[in-house]
Amino acid sequence: MTTTTPRPALHRPATDRPGPVPGSDPGSDPALTSADAYLRLVQAGPAAAVARRLGLPRPPVLRRHVPGAPLVEGPVLVLGRGAEADALAGLLAAAPAAGGRADGWDLDVHRHPTEGLRYGAVVLALTGLEHPGDLADPVLALAGVLRRLAPAGRVVTVSRPARAGDPPARAAARQAVDGFLRSLAKELRGGATGNGVVVADGVDVLAPAVLGTLRFLLSARSAFVDGQLLPVDSGAGTLPADPERPLEGRVAVVTGAARGIGAAIASVLARDGARVVAVDVPAAGEALAGVANGVRGTALALDVTSRDAGRRILEHALARHGHLDVVVHNAGITRDKLLANTTPDRWASVLAVNVEAPLRITEHLLAAGALTDAPRVVALASTSGIAGNRGQTGYAASKAAVMGMVAATAPLLAAVGGTANAVAPGFVETEMTARIPALTRQVARRLNTLQQGGLPVDVAEAVAFLASPAAGGILGQTLRVCGQSMVGR
């Protein structure tokens, strides 16, 4: 695959990216973590002092997931009034039930600000808003502790959506949370993030999908997710017996798995307990085998655009693993050209790989009755498909199409407890983005609230969350993993 115009394009095709060392921690690949030399340079010493004096960006070092590490580094402040706020605070503070299931999180929870205390996270329980004036107390209480939010801390809102038929005051109050949260996220510093859980009316705030989403947003797994409000439309889903192994016993297919984001996804899914079928084109056979061996999975060499791809994927999964539970449509390509210079073959190839292949494979699996046990379909979109990008009309069209695909597929899976969702990466540090001219690359890295590019593992963590049983109430959504990019929303 070739590209003709280097630019700070957003999510790039997984098949062009080098992945983590198979079987290693996907966040520790030196080729990726060392890509942003400026980030390392301004952390301390004379360079940091110069950057501070000149007002230059000083990107923070993000806290990423390490198995066994605490969910939150420090006490948690829960702000808000009412029974639902009390229920959330109670669960976060409660000890886990017998057997280790995540019924209680055993966190150091406070219901009122304590002078001098540094908080690892603040949760704003805003589900009871009836008037815009109701925001004042929790928001101003948060304002009083923001300077005491720990580095890489978390602020998470839990709210209800504005709906047609709501009284105007209630709709105004609920919609206000959106603007408040997105703006707050742009003000946080030190790698802290602000995100929200939007709980549909009628769904209990202690439903598995609500708690699963809250846990993800509080955790280091969401390091590059910022300024996002994730709707939870159903109370479906189950909480894992072991939060470190939420995919235990599940079988997952990952396309485009030979390198880059695909390899990181395979590694994280395996870390979380899944048995992985790694799929990529025959030409990537050696790299594909390395990834599959590294995660103790199996490899399947095929072109996802072939008419029999769905059948071959299903036959392999059943023969080698006995069932199929998770399908990750990660394979993708781009053929960047201005539309005036785009040829029919360029346009067709991008649409064929990026959206027509996932459509055909998913349709086959549905028709074959293969997805029956709370299945998960997760597809890779892109912020290019949300905001557009010059020279990427075909790529952006295909990634917008992916978002439409998952929204329409979700209802087809709901009857068996299944979901379909998408992850939309922004600028991610890869071999391909490393070939962008240095100045352009530096600008692209700083065009988000966290002032840096993401890593493949950041995308993989979001995919793994949406693939988990706890995400059963997230239906047809697209989760951006972009550090709150300045494009789109």
Secondary structure by P-SEA (a helix, b strand, c coil): ccccccccccccccccccccccccccccccccccccaaaaaacccaaaaaaaaaccccccccccccccccccccbbbbbbbcaaaaaaaaaaacccccccccccccccccccccccccccbbbbbcccccccccaaaaaaaaaaccccccccbbbbbbbbbbcccccaaaaaaaaaaaaaaaaaaaaccccbbbbbbbbccccccccaaaaaaaaaaacccccccccbbbbbcccbbbbbcccccccccbbbbbcccccaaaaaaaaaaaaacccccccccccaaaaaaaaaaaacbbbbbccccccaaaaaaaaaaaaccccccbbbcccccccccccccccaaaaaaaaacccaaaaaaaaaaaaacccccbbbbbbbbcccccccccccaaaaaaaaaaaaaaaaacccccccccccbbbbbccccccccccccaaaaaaaaacccccccccaaaaaaaaaaaaccccccccbbbbbccccccccc
